[in-house]
């Protein structure tokens, strides 16, 4: 089989396909983790997902990441630090508690935290917050290193710096490999794990998957003592994740790292692949982070970076075989959750390739659920 895309989703597909005994080649026009994965924070979250198919995928991935952390080198920086979601006022806290109750019925572990106990968990949090919810299942990895070590452990043959220019199809329309400037890679199955470019690869195979890029920025501070112990974010971040708006949205997301820098996000906007730096967005993110953690107000930001999340209109990834092009499978459209959802995606792809039962119902993720427009059927 051939996997197109050497980000963390493609790497997880390669890992589980290799464990299933399949021969795997991974091709990418760039380097390992050269796209969205390399611009990610490494979030492994259940806290931001409402009950439904994506949460089921996230809960499975939570278990799989724990298993992977025991199998892969410690350099992937897997850290089970938990997440803390905070509300600024009582109406926000009421909504957050209702969200928490629905998640609990779906299997999410969480603890209600009164406002006067928040600083027991995060001593540098701002005073006066109404309360929050602690999510112990939230975790983090170093995404680029996780992708690299998954690929190494998969035993896959890597073809980096080789752009796919065509998807090869046989007389009956079945996919039989891909074409690159270095030559053809023949295989009975091709997995589209190209992130924000997945729509273009799908087009090469004669099908439509309406993936769009959604730009986001991250600020990186100078190295600090561990002033932020967990991933901490404002409750309005959940609404931003679920929104389909193309307009700019920002909400405070702050987390420490083992190496010392603090990562600050999160912004979302649909501007195509425009890489123009927006100083206004960066200032807004910095101000929101300092409002949540006043200690950060005097801290230096040493760099910023941006990436493009692969967005699908119904906020669910496309995972599995595409009946419109036999032999083509998709593993794309995870938006900002691809790192967290990668292992479960890999398991579903491996199950489809081997004709075995998958770990959960993949029907909600079927790639052909979209019409020629942008809405799922």
DRENDO-1510 file (C-alpha; in Angstrom, 1 decimal, always signed):
<recs>
REC; n; res; u; v; w
REC; 1; UNK; +0.0; +0.0; +0.0 .
REC; 2; UNK; +1.0; +3.6; -0.5 .
REC; 3; UNK; +0.3; +6.4; +2.0 .
REC; 4; UNK; +0.5; +9.9; +0.7 .
REC; 5; UNK; +1.4; +12.2; +3.5 .
REC; 6; UNK; +4.2; +12.0; +6.2 .
REC; 7; UNK; +2.4; +13.9; +8.9 .
REC; 8; UNK; +1.2; +12.3; +12.1 .
REC; 9; UNK; -2.0; +10.9; +10.6 .
REC; 10; UNK; -0.1; +9.3; +7.7 .
REC; 11; UNK; +2.5; +8.0; +10.2 .
REC; 12; UNK; -0.1; +6.5; +12.4 .
REC; 13; UNK; -1.7; +4.8; +9.4 .
REC; 14; UNK; +1.7; +3.4; +8.4 .
REC; 15; UNK; +2.3; +2.2; +12.0 .
REC; 16; UNK; -0.9; +0.3; +12.3 .
REC; 17; UNK; -0.8; -1.0; +8.8 .
REC; 18; UNK; +2.8; -2.3; +9.4 .
REC; 19; UNK; +1.7; -4.0; +12.6 .
REC; 20; UNK; -1.1; -5.7; +10.6 .
REC; 21; UNK; +1.6; -7.2; +8.3 .
REC; 22; UNK; +1.1; -5.0; +5.3 .
REC; 23; UNK; +4.0; -3.7; +3.2 .
REC; 24; UNK; +3.9; +0.1; +3.4 .
REC; 25; UNK; +5.4; +3.0; +1.4 .
REC; 26; UNK; +5.0; +6.6; +2.5 .
REC; 27; UNK; +5.4; +9.4; +0.0 .
REC; 28; UNK; +5.4; +13.1; +0.7 .
REC; 29; UNK; +6.4; +16.1; -1.4 .
REC; 30; UNK; +8.2; +17.6; +1.6 .
REC; 31; UNK; +9.8; +16.3; +4.8 .
REC; 32; UNK; +8.3; +14.3; +7.7 .
REC; 33; UNK; +5.9; +16.5; +9.6 .
REC; 34; UNK; +6.5; +19.3; +7.0 .
REC; 35; UNK; +2.9; +20.5; +7.0 .
REC; 36; UNK; +0.2; +20.9; +9.6 .
REC; 37; UNK; +1.8; +18.4; +12.0 .
REC; 38; UNK; +4.9; +20.5; +12.3 .
REC; 39; UNK; +2.9; +23.6; +13.1 .
REC; 40; UNK; +0.8; +21.9; +15.8 .
REC; 41; UNK; +1.0; +22.2; +19.5 .
REC; 42; UNK; +0.7; +18.4; +20.1 .
REC; 43; UNK; -2.7; +18.5; +21.8 .
REC; 44; UNK; -4.4; +15.2; +22.7 .
REC; 45; UNK; -7.8; +16.4; +23.9 .
REC; 46; UNK; -11.1; +15.1; +24.9 .
REC; 47; UNK; -12.1; +18.2; +26.8 .
REC; 48; UNK; -13.1; +20.2; +23.7 .
REC; 49; UNK; -15.4; +17.6; +22.1 .
REC; 50; UNK; -19.1; +17.2; +22.4 .
REC; 51; UNK; -20.6; +13.7; +22.6 .
REC; 52; UNK; -20.7; +12.1; +19.3 .
REC; 53; UNK; -18.5; +10.3; +16.7 .
REC; 54; UNK; -15.5; +12.6; +17.1 .
REC; 55; UNK; -15.5; +12.2; +20.9 .
REC; 56; UNK; -15.6; +8.4; +20.5 .
REC; 57; UNK; -12.6; +8.7; +18.2 .
REC; 58; UNK; -10.8; +10.8; +20.7 .
REC; 59; UNK; -11.5; +8.5; +23.6 .
REC; 60; UNK; -10.1; +5.6; +21.6 .
REC; 61; UNK; -7.0; +7.6; +20.7 .
REC; 62; UNK; -6.5; +8.5; +24.3 .
REC; 63; UNK; -6.0; +4.8; +25.1 .
REC; 64; UNK; -3.9; +4.2; +22.0 .
REC; 65; UNK; -1.6; +7.2; +22.8 .
REC; 66; UNK; -0.9; +5.7; +26.2 .
REC; 67; UNK; +0.0; +2.4; +24.6 .
REC; 68; UNK; +2.2; +4.2; +22.0 .
REC; 69; UNK; +4.0; +6.1; +24.8 .
REC; 70; UNK; +5.1; +2.8; +26.3 .
REC; 71; UNK; +6.3; +1.6; +22.9 .
REC; 72; UNK; +7.9; +4.7; +21.4 .
REC; 73; UNK; +11.0; +6.5; +22.7 .
REC; 74; UNK; +10.5; +9.2; +25.4 .
REC; 75; UNK; +11.6; +11.8; +22.9 .
REC; 76; UNK; +8.0; +12.0; +21.7 .
REC; 77; UNK; +7.4; +14.0; +25.0 .
REC; 78; UNK; +4.1; +12.3; +25.8 .
REC; 79; UNK; +2.8; +14.1; +28.9 .
REC; 80; UNK; -0.4; +13.3; +30.8 .
REC; 81; UNK; -0.7; +16.7; +32.3 .
REC; 82; UNK; -4.5; +17.1; +32.0 .
REC; 83; UNK; -6.5; +20.1; +30.8 .
REC; 84; UNK; -8.2; +22.9; +32.7 .
REC; 85; UNK; -11.1; +24.8; +31.1 .
REC; 86; UNK; -12.0; +28.0; +32.9 .
REC; 87; UNK; -15.1; +30.3; +32.8 .
REC; 88; UNK; -14.9; +34.0; +33.5 .
REC; 89; UNK; -18.4; +34.4; +34.7 .
REC; 90; UNK; -21.4; +32.5; +36.1 .
REC; 91; UNK; -23.3; +32.2; +32.8 .
REC; 92; UNK; -20.2; +30.7; +31.2 .
REC; 93; UNK; -19.7; +28.4; +34.1 .
REC; 94; UNK; -23.3; +27.1; +33.9 .
REC; 95; UNK; -22.8; +26.3; +30.2 .
REC; 96; UNK; -19.4; +24.6; +30.9 .
REC; 97; UNK; -21.0; +22.4; +33.6 .
REC; 98; UNK; -23.8; +21.4; +31.2 .
REC; 99; UNK; -21.2; +20.5; +28.6 .
REC; 100; UNK; -19.2; +18.5; +31.2 .
REC; 101; UNK; -22.3; +16.6; +32.2 .
REC; 102; UNK; -23.0; +15.5; +28.6 .
REC; 103; UNK; -19.4; +14.5; +28.1 .
REC; 104; UNK; -19.5; +12.5; +31.4 .
REC; 105; UNK; -22.4; +10.4; +30.1 .
REC; 106; UNK; -20.2; +9.6; +27.0 .
REC; 107; UNK; -17.2; +8.4; +29.1 .
REC; 108; UNK; -15.1; +11.5; +29.7 .
REC; 109; UNK; -13.5; +11.9; +33.1 .
REC; 110; UNK; -13.7; +15.3; +34.7 .
REC; 111; UNK; -13.8; +17.2; +37.9 .
REC; 112; UNK; -15.7; +20.4; +38.7 .
REC; 113; UNK; -13.4; +23.1; +40.1 .
REC; 114; UNK; -14.9; +26.0; +42.1 .
REC; 115; UNK; -13.5; +29.5; +41.4 .
REC; 116; UNK; -11.7; +29.6; +44.8 .
REC; 117; UNK; -9.9; +26.4; +44.0 .
REC; 118; UNK; -8.6; +27.1; +40.6 .
REC; 119; UNK; -5.3; +28.6; +41.8 .
REC; 120; UNK; -4.6; +25.4; +43.8 .
REC; 121; UNK; -4.2; +23.8; +40.4 .
REC; 122; UNK; -2.7; +26.7; +38.5 .
REC; 123; UNK; -1.1; +29.2; +41.0 .
REC; 124; UNK; -0.5; +31.9; +38.3 .
REC; 125; UNK; -4.1; +32.0; +37.0 .
REC; 126; UNK; -5.9; +35.4; +37.2 .
REC; 127; UNK; -8.1; +36.1; +40.2 .
REC; 128; UNK; -11.8; +36.4; +39.9 .
REC; 129; UNK; -12.6; +33.5; +37.5 .
REC; 130; UNK; -16.0; +31.9; +38.2 .
REC; 131; UNK; -14.7; +28.3; +38.1 .
REC; 132; UNK; -13.7; +25.5; +35.7 .
REC; 133; UNK; -13.5; +21.9; +34.9 .
REC; 134; UNK; -10.4; +19.7; +35.1 .
REC; 135; UNK; -10.0; +17.0; +32.4 .
REC; 136; UNK; -7.3; +14.4; +33.5 .
REC; 137; UNK; -7.4; +12.6; +30.2 .
REC; 138; UNK; -6.0; +15.5; +28.2 .
REC; 139; UNK; -2.4; +15.0; +27.2 .
REC; 140; UNK; +0.3; +16.3; +24.9 .
REC; 141; UNK; +3.1; +15.1; +22.6 .
REC; 142; UNK; +5.8; +16.7; +20.5 .
REC; 143; UNK; +4.0; +16.2; +17.2 .
REC; 144; UNK; +6.9; +16.2; +14.7 .
REC; 145; UNK; +8.9; +13.7; +16.8 .
REC; 146; UNK; +5.8; +11.6; +17.4 .
REC; 147; UNK; +5.3; +11.4; +13.6 .
REC; 148; UNK; +9.0; +10.6; +13.0 .
REC; 149; UNK; +9.1; +7.8; +15.6 .
REC; 150; UNK; +5.8; +6.3; +14.4 .
REC; 151; UNK; +7.2; +6.1; +10.8 .
REC; 152; UNK; +10.5; +4.6; +12.1 .
REC; 153; UNK; +8.6; +2.0; +14.1 .
REC; 154; UNK; +6.3; +1.2; +11.1 .
REC; 155; UNK; +9.1; -0.1; +8.9 .
REC; 156; UNK; +7.6; +1.8; +6.0 .
REC; 157; UNK; +9.7; +2.8; +3.0 .
REC; 158; UNK; +9.9; +6.6; +2.8 .
REC; 159; UNK; +9.8; +8.6; -0.4 .
REC; 160; UNK; +10.3; +12.2; +0.7 .
REC; 161; UNK; +10.6; +15.2; -1.6 .
REC; 162; UNK; +8.5; +13.4; -4.1 .
REC; 163; UNK; +5.2; +15.1; -5.1 .
REC; 164; UNK; +2.4; +12.9; -6.3 .
REC; 165; UNK; +1.3; +14.1; -9.7 .
REC; 166; UNK; -1.3; +11.4; -10.6 .
REC; 167; UNK; -3.3; +8.7; -9.0 .
REC; 168; UNK; -3.0; +5.6; -11.2 .
REC; 169; UNK; -6.2; +3.7; -12.0 .
REC; 170; UNK; -6.8; +0.4; -13.9 .
REC; 171; UNK; -9.2; -0.3; -16.7 .
REC; 172; UNK; -12.1; -0.9; -14.2 .
REC; 173; UNK; -11.3; +2.4; -12.3 .
REC; 174; UNK; -9.6; +0.7; -9.4 .
REC; 175; UNK; -6.7; +2.6; -7.9 .
REC; 176; UNK; -3.4; +0.9; -8.5 .
REC; 177; UNK; -0.8; +3.4; -7.2 .
REC; 178; UNK; +0.6; +6.9; -7.7 .
REC; 179; UNK; +2.9; +8.7; -10.0 .
REC; 180; UNK; +5.8; +10.9; -8.9 .
REC; 181; UNK; +8.7; +12.6; -10.8 .
REC; 182; UNK; +10.9; +9.8; -9.6 .
REC; 183; UNK; +8.6; +7.1; -11.0 .
REC; 184; UNK; +5.5; +5.1; -10.3 .
REC; 185; UNK; +4.7; +3.5; -6.9 .
REC; 186; UNK; +2.3; +0.6; -7.6 .
REC; 187; UNK; +0.0; -0.7; -4.9 .
REC; 188; UNK; -3.5; -2.1; -4.6 .
REC; 189; UNK; -4.4; +0.7; -2.1 .
REC; 190; UNK; -3.6; +4.4; -1.7 .
REC; 191; UNK; -4.3; +6.3; +1.5 .
REC; 192; UNK; -4.9; +10.1; +1.2 .
REC; 193; UNK; -3.3; +11.5; +4.4 .
REC; 194; UNK; -2.3; +14.9; +2.9 .
REC; 195; UNK; -4.0; +17.1; +5.4 .
REC; 196; UNK; -5.0; +20.5; +4.0 .
REC; 197; UNK; -4.1; +19.3; +0.5 .
REC; 198; UNK; -6.4; +16.2; +0.7 .
REC; 199; UNK; -9.0; +17.8; -1.6 .
REC; 200; UNK; -6.4; +18.1; -4.4 .
REC; 201; UNK; -5.2; +14.5; -4.1 .
REC; 202; UNK; -8.8; +13.4; -4.1 .
REC; 203; UNK; -9.3; +15.3; -7.4 .
REC; 204; UNK; -6.4; +13.5; -8.9 .
REC; 205; UNK; -8.3; +10.3; -8.2 .
REC; 206; UNK; -11.5; +11.7; -9.7 .
REC; 207; UNK; -13.5; +12.2; -6.5 .
REC; 208; UNK; -14.4; +15.2; -4.3 .
REC; 209; UNK; -13.5; +15.6; -0.6 .
REC; 210; UNK; -14.1; +19.3; +0.3 .
REC; 211; UNK; -11.2; +19.9; +2.6 .
REC; 212; UNK; -10.4; +23.6; +3.2 .
REC; 213; UNK; -7.5; +25.2; +5.1 .
REC; 214; UNK; -8.2; +27.1; +8.3 .
REC; 215; UNK; -5.2; +29.2; +9.4 .
REC; 216; UNK; -4.0; +29.5; +13.0 .
REC; 217; UNK; -1.1; +31.1; +14.9 .
REC; 218; UNK; +0.9; +30.0; +17.9 .
REC; 219; UNK; +3.1; +32.2; +20.0 .
REC; 220; UNK; +6.2; +30.7; +21.7 .
REC; 221; UNK; +7.7; +32.4; +24.8 .
REC; 222; UNK; +11.2; +32.4; +26.2 .
REC; 223; UNK; +11.9; +29.4; +28.4 .
REC; 224; UNK; +10.4; +29.7; +31.9 .
REC; 225; UNK; +10.0; +27.8; +35.1 .
REC; 226; UNK; +6.8; +25.7; +35.0 .
REC; 227; UNK; +4.4; +28.6; +35.4 .
REC; 228; UNK; +1.7; +26.8; +33.5 .
REC; 229; UNK; +1.3; +23.2; +34.6 .
REC; 230; UNK; -1.5; +22.0; +32.3 .
REC; 231; UNK; -3.2; +23.0; +29.1 .
REC; 232; UNK; -5.5; +25.8; +30.2 .
REC; 233; UNK; -8.0; +27.5; +28.0 .
REC; 234; UNK; -11.1; +29.7; +28.2 .
REC; 235; UNK; -14.5; +28.0; +27.8 .
REC; 236; UNK; -15.3; +30.0; +24.6 .
REC; 237; UNK; -12.6; +28.0; +22.9 .
REC; 238; UNK; -15.0; +25.0; +22.6 .
REC; 239; UNK; -17.5; +27.2; +20.7 .
REC; 240; UNK; -14.7; +28.4; +18.4 .
REC; 241; UNK; -13.7; +24.8; +17.6 .
REC; 242; UNK; -17.2; +23.9; +16.7 .
REC; 243; UNK; -17.9; +27.0; +14.6 .
REC; 244; UNK; -18.0; +26.9; +10.8 .
REC; 245; UNK; -17.4; +30.6; +10.5 .
REC; 246; UNK; -14.8; +31.8; +8.1 .
REC; 247; UNK; -14.2; +34.9; +10.1 .
REC; 248; UNK; -11.3; +35.4; +12.6 .
REC; 249; UNK; -11.9; +33.8; +16.0 .
REC; 250; UNK; -9.5; +33.8; +18.9 .
REC; 251; UNK; -9.7; +32.4; +22.4 .
REC; 252; UNK; -7.0; +32.0; +25.1 .
REC; 253; UNK; -5.2; +28.7; +25.1 .
REC; 254; UNK; -2.1; +28.5; +27.2 .
REC; 255; UNK; +0.2; +25.5; +28.0 .
REC; 256; UNK; +3.7; +24.9; +29.3 .
REC; 257; UNK; +6.1; +22.5; +27.7 .
REC; 258; UNK; +8.8; +20.2; +29.2 .
REC; 259; UNK; +11.5; +22.3; +27.5 .
REC; 260; UNK; +10.3; +25.5; +29.2 .
REC; 261; UNK; +8.6; +27.8; +26.6 .
REC; 262; UNK; +4.9; +28.5; +27.0 .
REC; 263; UNK; +2.7; +28.0; +23.9 .
REC; 264; UNK; -0.1; +30.5; +23.3 .
REC; 265; UNK; -3.0; +30.1; +20.9 .
REC; 266; UNK; -5.6; +29.8; +19.5 .
REC; 267; UNK; -6.8; +31.5; +16.4 .
REC; 268; UNK; -9.0; +30.3; +13.5 .
REC; 269; UNK; -9.8; +31.9; +10.2 .
REC; 270; UNK; -10.4; +30.7; +6.6 .
REC; 271; UNK; -8.2; +32.8; +4.3 .
REC; 272; UNK; -7.1; +30.1; +1.9 .
REC; 273; UNK; -3.3; +29.4; +2.1 .
REC; 274; UNK; -2.5; +33.1; +2.8 .
REC; 275; UNK; +0.7; +33.2; +4.9 .
REC; 276; UNK; +0.7; +36.9; +5.5 .
REC; 277; UNK; +1.7; +37.6; +9.1 .
REC; 278; UNK; -1.1; +39.3; +11.0 .
REC; 279; UNK; +0.4; +41.4; +13.9 .
REC; 280; UNK; -3.1; +42.2; +15.0 .
REC; 281; UNK; -4.0; +38.5; +15.6 .
REC; 282; UNK; -0.7; +38.0; +17.5 .
REC; 283; UNK; -1.4; +41.0; +19.7 .
REC; 284; UNK; -4.9; +39.7; +20.4 .
REC; 285; UNK; -3.6; +36.2; +21.4 .
REC; 286; UNK; -1.0; +37.7; +23.6 .
REC; 287; UNK; -3.5; +40.0; +25.4 .
REC; 288; UNK; -5.9; +37.1; +26.0 .
REC; 289; UNK; -3.1; +34.9; +27.4 .
REC; 290; UNK; -2.0; +37.7; +29.7 .
REC; 291; UNK; -5.6; +38.2; +30.9 .
REC; 292; UNK; -5.7; +34.5; +31.8 .
REC; 293; UNK; -2.1; +34.4; +33.3 .
REC; 294; UNK; -1.0; +37.9; +34.3 .
REC; 295; UNK; +2.5; +36.6; +34.9 .
REC; 296; UNK; +2.9; +36.3; +31.1 .
REC; 297; UNK; +2.4; +40.1; +30.5 .
REC; 298; UNK; +6.2; +40.8; +30.9 .
REC; 299; UNK; +7.4; +37.6; +29.2 .
REC; 300; UNK; +9.2; +37.8; +25.9 .
REC; 301; UNK; +7.7; +36.0; +22.8 .
REC; 302; UNK; +10.7; +34.6; +21.0 .
REC; 303; UNK; +8.9; +33.4; +17.9 .
REC; 304; UNK; +5.6; +32.7; +16.2 .
REC; 305; UNK; +4.5; +30.3; +13.7 .
REC; 306; UNK; +1.4; +29.5; +11.7 .
REC; 307; UNK; -0.2; +26.5; +10.2 .
REC; 308; UNK; -3.4; +25.4; +8.3 .
REC; 309; UNK; -5.9; +23.0; +9.8 .
REC; 310; UNK; -7.7; +20.7; +7.3 .
REC; 311; UNK; -11.3; +21.7; +7.8 .
REC; 312; UNK; -14.4; +19.8; +6.6 .
REC; 313; UNK; -17.9; +21.4; +6.8 .
REC; 314; UNK; -19.4; +19.0; +9.3 .
REC; 315; UNK; -16.2; +19.0; +11.6 .
REC; 316; UNK; -15.7; +15.3; +11.2 .
REC; 317; UNK; -12.7; +13.7; +9.5 .
REC; 318; UNK; -13.0; +11.6; +6.4 .
REC; 319; UNK; -11.7; +8.1; +7.3 .
REC; 320; UNK; -11.9; +4.9; +5.3 .
REC; 321; UNK; -12.5; +3.5; +1.8 .
REC; 322; UNK; -14.0; +5.7; -0.9 .
REC; 323; UNK; -16.5; +3.6; -2.9 .
REC; 324; UNK; -16.2; +6.1; -5.8 .
REC; 325; UNK; -12.6; +5.0; -6.4 .
REC; 326; UNK; -12.0; +1.4; -5.3 .
REC; 327; UNK; -8.6; +1.1; -3.6 .
REC; 328; UNK; -8.6; +4.8; -2.5 .
REC; 329; UNK; -8.9; +5.4; +1.3 .
REC; 330; UNK; -9.0; +8.8; +3.0 .
REC; 331; UNK; -7.5; +9.8; +6.4 .
REC; 332; UNK; -7.9; +13.6; +6.4 .
REC; 333; UNK; -10.0; +16.5; +7.5 .
REC; 334; UNK; -9.3; +16.3; +11.3 .
REC; 335; UNK; -9.0; +20.1; +11.5 .
REC; 336; UNK; -7.1; +21.0; +14.7 .
REC; 337; UNK; -7.5; +17.5; +16.2 .
REC; 338; UNK; -5.4; +15.4; +13.9 .
REC; 339; UNK; -2.5; +14.8; +16.3 .
REC; 340; UNK; -4.9; +13.6; +19.0 .
REC; 341; UNK; -7.0; +11.5; +16.6 .
REC; 342; UNK; -4.2; +10.0; +14.6 .
REC; 343; UNK; -3.9; +6.6; +16.4 .
REC; 344; UNK; -7.6; +5.8; +16.1 .
REC; 345; UNK; -7.6; +6.9; +12.5 .
REC; 346; UNK; -4.6; +4.6; +11.8 .
REC; 347; UNK; -6.5; +1.7; +13.5 .
REC; 348; UNK; -9.6; +2.3; +11.3 .
REC; 349; UNK; -7.5; +2.5; +8.2 .
REC; 350; UNK; -5.6; -0.7; +9.0 .
REC; 351; UNK; -8.9; -2.5; +9.7 .
REC; 352; UNK; -10.3; -1.4; +6.4 .
REC; 353; UNK; -7.2; -2.5; +4.5 .
REC; 354; UNK; -7.2; -6.0; +6.1 .
REC; 355; UNK; -10.9; -6.5; +6.0 .
REC; 356; UNK; -11.2; -6.9; +9.8 .
REC; 357; UNK; -13.6; -5.4; +12.3 .
REC; 358; UNK; -12.7; -1.9; +13.3 .
REC; 359; UNK; -12.5; -0.6; +16.9 .
REC; 360; UNK; -15.6; +1.6; +16.4 .
REC; 361; UNK; -18.3; +2.5; +13.9 .
REC; 362; UNK; -16.6; +4.3; +11.0 .
REC; 363; UNK; -19.9; +5.1; +9.2 .
REC; 364; UNK; -20.0; +8.8; +10.4 .
REC; 365; UNK; -16.6; +9.4; +8.8 .
REC; 366; UNK; -17.3; +7.9; +5.4 .
REC; 367; UNK; -15.5; +10.0; +2.7 .
REC; 368; UNK; -18.4; +9.9; +0.3 .
REC; 369; UNK; -20.9; +11.6; +2.7 .
REC; 370; UNK; -20.6; +14.9; +0.9 .
REC; 371; UNK; -22.6; +16.0; -2.1 .
REC; 372; UNK; -21.0; +18.1; -4.9 .
REC; 373; UNK; -21.6; +21.1; -2.5 .
REC; 374; UNK; -20.1; +21.3; +0.9 .
REC; 375; UNK; -22.8; +19.6; +3.1 .
REC; 376; UNK; -22.8; +16.0; +4.1 .
REC; 377; UNK; -25.7; +13.9; +2.9 .
</recs>
